[in-house]
């Protein structure tokens, strides 16, 4: 992996400054997105009192002598997400423990991407192609019925958890037949998934051979590893923009003023893989 170049030399800040977290340190940012304005809207998100109390306890556990407790606290804060940013910023600036700072950086980066990317677009976890039913293959369906045929299923995604299989053909969503011609069927179905978002429910009707099978699906988030490949058009594009903006946002709203000039940033190029749905 390439070594990150340091930015312009300045006097070392009093507070320790770590590299912005993330696995994207071996590529360059696109200046169009890196220089986009950032705002503090994330700091105005409502935080439920119960979640706020939980966040306070979890932040304390980031410095626990128990590795298991530190890991559980990190995961719990990611789950609470962006509404906990004010508390995390106070904790980051107050601590001088390197591991606690790094864990807060990781929590904030993950929650920032969830807020701006993954929580805004549902993900089923399958590759699709359009399909037109024939009377030989699916005698129980009206001739000419259209659907989407399942290609690859990504492990540990909503489709995998719902028990979908390769070559299943989805013909109905919540009792309504899919509509469209050619790839428009795939576009329409993909748009429904994105619009319902993570946690949304779908009742699918699929044909598996000659069997007509109902499948209840809880839509999930697109895994970051998949978004990085550039194969999920909307999610990949939004992720790229958010990753590009994050160092500037982090520097402006999390680092002490005296440290902002010395930040090192991770960078990333636009995906070059042709996007799929």
C-alpha positions in Angstrom: 0.0 0.0 0.0 1.3 3.4 -0.9 2.5 5.7 1.9 0.4 8.8 2.5 2.2 12.1 1.8 2.1 14.6 4.6 0.5 17.9 4.0 2.4 21.2 4.3 4.7 21.2 7.3 3.4 23.1 10.3 4.3 23.3 14.0 3.2 20.1 15.7 -0.1 20.5 17.5 -0.4 19.9 21.2 -3.1 17.3 20.8 -2.2 14.1 18.9 -3.6 14.0 15.4 -4.2 10.6 13.8 -4.7 9.8 10.1 -8.3 9.9 9.1 -9.6 6.3 9.6 -10.6 4.1 6.7 -9.1 1.6 4.2 -8.8 4.1 1.4 -5.3 5.4 1.9 -3.8 4.2 -1.4 -5.7 6.3 -3.9 -6.3 10.0 -4.7 -9.4 12.1 -4.1 -11.3 13.8 -6.9 -11.0 17.5 -6.2 -14.6 18.2 -7.3 -16.0 16.4 -4.2 -13.1 17.0 -1.8 -13.8 20.8 -2.1 -17.5 20.6 -1.7 -18.9 22.6 1.2 -19.6 20.7 4.4 -22.2 21.6 7.1 -22.9 20.7 10.7 -26.4 19.3 10.0 -25.3 15.9 11.5 -24.9 17.7 14.9 -28.6 18.7 14.9 -30.0 15.2 14.6 -32.4 14.2 17.5 -31.0 11.8 20.0 -33.5 9.8 22.0 -32.8 10.2 25.8 -32.4 6.4 26.2 -29.9 6.3 23.3 -28.1 9.3 24.8 -27.7 7.6 28.1 -26.5 4.4 26.3 -24.0 6.5 24.3 -22.5 8.0 27.5 -22.0 4.5 28.9 -20.6 3.1 25.7 -18.1 6.0 25.4 -16.8 5.2 28.8 -16.2 1.6 27.8 -14.0 2.6 24.9 -11.2 2.8 27.4 -12.1 -0.4 29.2 -9.2 -2.8 30.0 -11.4 -5.5 28.5 -10.9 -5.8 24.7 -14.4 -7.4 24.4 -16.0 -4.5 26.1 -14.1 -2.0 23.9 -15.3 -3.9 20.8 -18.9 -4.1 22.0 -18.8 -0.4 22.8 -17.5 0.5 19.4 -20.3 -1.6 17.7 -22.9 -0.1 20.0 -21.9 3.5 19.1 -22.0 2.7 15.4 -25.5 1.4 15.8 -26.6 4.7 17.6 -25.0 6.5 14.7 -24.8 10.2 13.7 -27.1 11.5 16.5 -24.3 10.7 19.0 -21.7 12.9 17.2 -21.8 15.8 19.7 -21.0 13.4 22.5 -18.3 11.7 20.5 -16.7 15.0 19.6 -16.6 16.0 23.3 -15.1 12.6 24.2 -12.5 12.8 21.4 -11.3 16.2 22.4 -11.2 15.3 26.1 -9.2 12.1 25.9 -5.4 11.7 25.5 -5.7 7.9 25.0 -4.7 7.0 21.5 -6.8 3.9 21.2 -9.9 5.7 22.4 -9.3 8.4 19.8 -8.8 5.9 17.0 -12.0 4.1 18.0 -14.0 7.3 18.0 -12.6 8.1 14.6 -13.7 4.7 13.3 -17.2 5.1 14.8 -17.6 8.5 13.4 -16.4 7.6 9.9 -18.7 4.6 9.8 -21.7 6.4 11.1 -21.0 9.3 8.7 -21.1 7.0 5.7 -24.2 5.2 7.1 -26.0 8.6 7.5 -25.1 9.9 4.0 -25.0 6.7 2.0 -26.1 3.3 3.4 -29.1 4.4 5.4 -30.5 6.2 2.4 -30.6 3.3 0.0 -31.9 -0.2 0.5 -29.9 -3.2 -0.6 -31.1 -6.7 -1.3 -27.8 -8.3 -2.3 -28.5 -10.0 -5.7 -27.5 -9.5 -9.3 -30.6 -9.4 -11.5 -31.6 -9.8 -15.1 -35.0 -9.3 -16.7 -37.1 -12.4 -17.4 -40.3 -13.2 -19.4 -42.2 -16.3 -18.3 -42.9 -19.1 -20.8 -45.7 -21.6 -20.5 -43.2 -24.4 -20.5 -41.1 -23.2 -17.6 -43.8 -21.6 -15.5 -47.2 -23.0 -16.5 -48.8 -21.5 -13.3 -48.2 -18.0 -14.6 -50.0 -16.1 -17.3 -47.9 -16.2 -20.6 -45.7 -13.1 -20.9 -45.5 -12.4 -17.2 -42.4 -10.4 -16.5 -40.0 -10.7 -13.6 -36.4 -10.5 -12.4 -34.1 -13.5 -12.4 -31.7 -13.9 -9.5 -28.1 -14.3 -10.6 -25.3 -14.1 -7.9 -26.4 -13.8 -4.2 -24.0 -11.9 -2.0 -23.5 -13.8 1.3 -24.8 -12.2 4.5 -27.2 -9.8 2.7 -31.0 -9.5 2.9 -31.5 -11.9 0.0 -29.2 -14.5 1.6 -31.0 -14.2 4.9 -34.4 -14.5 3.3 -33.4 -17.8 1.6 -33.4 -16.7 -2.0 -31.5 -18.9 -4.4 -29.7 -18.5 -7.8 -32.2 -18.8 -10.7 -35.2 -17.9 -8.6 -37.5 -15.6 -10.5 -39.3 -12.8 -8.7 -42.7 -11.9 -10.2 -44.6 -10.1 -7.5 -43.9 -7.6 -4.7 -46.5 -7.3 -2.0 -49.0 -9.1 -4.2 -48.5 -6.7 -7.2 -47.1 -8.0 -10.5 -43.8 -6.5 -11.7 -44.2 -4.2 -14.8 -42.0 -3.1 -17.6 -40.1 -4.3 -20.6 -36.6 -5.6 -20.8 -34.2 -3.9 -18.3 -37.0 -1.5 -17.2 -38.3 -4.4 -15.1 -34.9 -4.5 -13.3 -34.8 -0.7 -12.9 -38.3 -0.6 -11.4 -37.6 -3.4 -8.9 -34.3 -1.9 -7.9 -35.9 1.5 -7.4 -38.4 -0.1 -5.0 -35.6 -1.6 -2.9 -33.7 1.6 -2.7 -36.8 3.6 -1.8 -37.9 1.4 1.1 -34.4 1.6 2.6 -32.7 -0.5 5.3 -35.2 -2.1 7.6 -38.0 -1.9 5.0 -40.2 -5.0 4.4 -41.0 -6.7 1.2 -43.2 -9.8 0.5 -41.9 -11.4 -2.7 -43.5 -14.1 -4.8 -40.9 -16.2 -6.5 -40.9 -19.1 -8.9 -38.4 -21.8 -8.1 -38.8 -24.3 -10.9 -42.5 -25.1 -10.9 -43.0 -24.0 -7.3 -44.6 -20.7 -6.3 -42.9 -19.6 -3.1 -43.6 -16.6 -0.8 -40.5 -14.9 0.6 -40.6 -12.2 3.3 -37.5 -9.9 3.1 -36.2 -7.3 5.4 -34.1 -4.9 3.3 -30.5 -4.2 4.5 -27.6 -1.9 3.9 -25.2 -2.3 1.1 -21.9 -3.6 2.6 -19.1 -1.1 2.3 -16.9 -3.7 0.6 -19.5 -4.1 -2.2 -19.9 -0.3 -2.6 -16.2 0.1 -3.0 -16.2 -2.2 -6.0 -18.4 0.3 -7.8 -21.0 -2.3 -8.8 -24.0 -0.7 -7.1 -24.5 2.5 -9.1 -26.4 4.8 -6.7 -24.7 3.6 -3.5 -21.2 3.6 -5.0 -21.5 7.1 -6.4 -22.9 8.4 -3.1 -20.2 6.6 -1.1 -17.5 8.1 -3.3 -18.7 11.6 -2.7 -19.1 11.1 1.1 -15.7 9.6 1.4 -14.2 12.5 -0.5 -16.0 15.0 1.8 -15.3 13.3 5.1 -11.7 14.5 5.8 -12.7 18.1 5.4 -15.8 17.6 7.6 -13.8 15.7 10.2 -11.1 18.4 10.3 -13.7 21.2 10.6 -16.0 19.7 13.2 -14.0 17.2 15.3 -10.4 18.4 15.5 -9.4 21.1 17.9 -8.7 24.4 16.1 -5.0 24.2 16.8 -4.7 20.8 15.1 -6.7 21.4 12.0 -3.8 22.4 9.8 -1.8 19.2 10.5 -4.4 16.6 9.5 -3.5 13.8 7.2 -6.2 12.5 4.9 -7.1 9.2 3.2 -8.0 9.5 -0.4 -10.0 7.7 -3.0 -10.6 7.7 -6.7 -13.9 7.2 -8.5 -14.8 3.5 -9.2 -13.7 2.4 -12.6 -15.8 -0.8 -12.7 -18.9 -0.5 -14.9 -21.8 -0.1 -12.5 -24.5 -2.8 -12.1 -27.8 -2.6 -10.3 
